[in-house]
Amino acid sequence: MVYGSGAADAAADDRLDAVFAALAHPVRRELVQSLARADAPLTMGRAAAAHGLSPQLLNKHAAALERAGVVRRVPRGREKVLELDAAALAAAQQWIGEARAFWQQRFDALDQYIADLEDESA
């Protein structure tokens, strides 16, 4: 189901699918939340320790988020840091907003229909 004024192009749909797939895992959502709250980019080591993950497991989750465009792993000295890329999240937020508006309109129409039926029966 497409929300909005027209059909989105396939590349945008694919990117949105990737974002939602990446965020489907609770560890990845927690990681994104940590990055959003952090004052500075997190090193991979600090992120792994903060979430109780092995470096290998954190790397797996970071790679999934990176493929979706949600984070970037940037070399800094001997370590890599994770940086949040808000553009991918903004696209997901826009889709959610359009879906919310669509369904709110439908529910409002249903409420009006029910009110009209009640008025007719009174």
C-alpha positions as CSV (number, residue, x, y, z in Angstrom):
1,M,0.0,0.0,0.0
2,V,1.4,3.4,-1.0
3,Y,0.6,6.5,1.0
4,G,1.0,9.9,-0.3
5,S,0.2,11.7,-3.5
6,G,1.7,9.2,-6.0
7,A,3.6,6.0,-6.4
8,A,7.1,6.3,-5.0
9,D,9.9,5.2,-7.2
10,A,11.3,1.7,-6.8
11,A,14.7,2.8,-5.4
12,A,12.9,4.8,-2.6
13,D,10.7,1.8,-1.8
14,D,13.7,-0.5,-1.6
15,R,15.5,1.9,0.7
16,L,12.5,2.2,2.9
17,D,12.1,-1.6,3.0
18,A,15.8,-1.8,4.0
19,V,15.3,0.7,6.8
20,F,12.3,-1.1,8.3
21,A,14.0,-4.5,8.0
22,A,17.1,-3.1,9.7
23,L,15.0,-1.6,12.5
24,A,13.0,-4.8,13.0
25,H,15.7,-6.2,15.3
26,P,15.5,-4.9,18.9
27,V,19.3,-4.7,19.3
28,R,19.5,-2.5,16.2
29,R,16.7,-0.2,17.5
30,E,18.6,0.1,20.8
31,L,21.8,0.9,18.9
32,V,20.0,3.6,16.9
33,Q,18.5,5.1,20.1
34,S,21.9,5.1,21.7
35,L,23.4,7.0,18.7
36,A,20.5,9.4,18.7
37,R,21.0,10.3,22.4
38,A,24.8,10.4,22.2
39,D,26.6,13.7,22.3
40,A,29.2,12.4,20.0
41,P,29.6,9.4,17.6
42,L,30.2,6.1,19.5
43,T,33.2,3.9,18.9
44,M,32.5,0.4,17.9
45,G,34.1,-0.7,21.2
46,R,32.1,1.6,23.4
47,A,28.9,0.6,21.6
48,A,29.6,-3.1,22.0
49,A,30.3,-2.7,25.7
50,A,27.2,-0.5,26.3
51,H,24.9,-3.1,24.7
52,G,26.7,-6.2,26.1
53,L,27.6,-7.4,22.7
54,S,30.7,-9.1,21.4
55,P,32.6,-7.0,18.8
56,Q,31.7,-9.5,16.1
57,L,27.9,-9.4,16.9
58,L,28.0,-5.6,17.1
59,N,29.7,-5.6,13.7
60,K,26.9,-7.7,12.2
61,H,24.2,-5.4,13.5
62,A,26.1,-2.3,12.5
63,A,26.6,-3.7,9.0
64,A,22.8,-4.3,8.6
65,L,22.1,-0.7,9.7
66,E,24.8,0.6,7.4
67,R,23.4,-1.3,4.4
68,A,20.1,0.4,5.1
69,G,21.7,3.8,5.3
70,V,20.8,4.3,8.9
71,V,24.4,4.5,10.2
72,R,27.9,5.0,8.8
73,R,31.0,3.4,10.2
74,V,33.8,6.0,9.9
75,P,37.5,5.2,10.6
76,R,38.9,7.5,13.3
77,G,42.5,6.6,14.2
78,R,42.7,2.9,15.1
79,E,38.9,2.6,15.7
80,K,35.7,3.0,13.8
81,V,32.9,5.2,15.0
82,L,29.2,4.8,14.4
83,E,27.4,7.9,13.1
84,L,23.7,8.1,12.7
85,D,22.4,9.2,9.3
86,A,19.1,10.8,10.0
87,A,18.0,11.0,6.3
88,A,17.0,7.3,6.2
89,L,15.1,7.7,9.4
90,A,13.4,10.8,8.1
91,A,12.1,8.8,5.1
92,A,10.6,6.2,7.4
93,Q,9.1,8.9,9.6
94,Q,7.5,10.5,6.5
95,W,6.0,7.2,5.4
96,I,4.7,6.6,8.9
97,G,3.2,10.1,9.0
98,E,1.5,9.5,5.6
99,A,0.1,6.2,6.8
100,R,-1.2,7.8,10.0
101,A,-2.9,10.6,8.1
102,F,-4.5,8.1,5.7
103,W,-5.9,5.9,8.5
104,Q,-7.0,8.9,10.6
105,Q,-9.0,10.1,7.6
106,R,-10.6,6.7,7.2
107,F,-11.4,6.5,10.9
108,D,-12.9,10.0,10.8
109,A,-15.1,9.0,7.9
110,L,-16.2,5.8,9.8
111,D,-17.0,7.9,12.8
112,Q,-19.1,10.2,10.7
113,Y,-20.9,7.3,9.0
114,I,-21.8,5.8,12.4
115,A,-23.0,9.2,13.7
116,D,-25.2,9.5,10.5
117,L,-26.7,6.1,11.1
118,E,-27.4,6.9,14.7
119,D,-29.1,10.2,13.6
120,E,-31.2,8.3,11.1
121,S,-32.4,5.8,13.7
122,A,-33.3,8.4,16.3
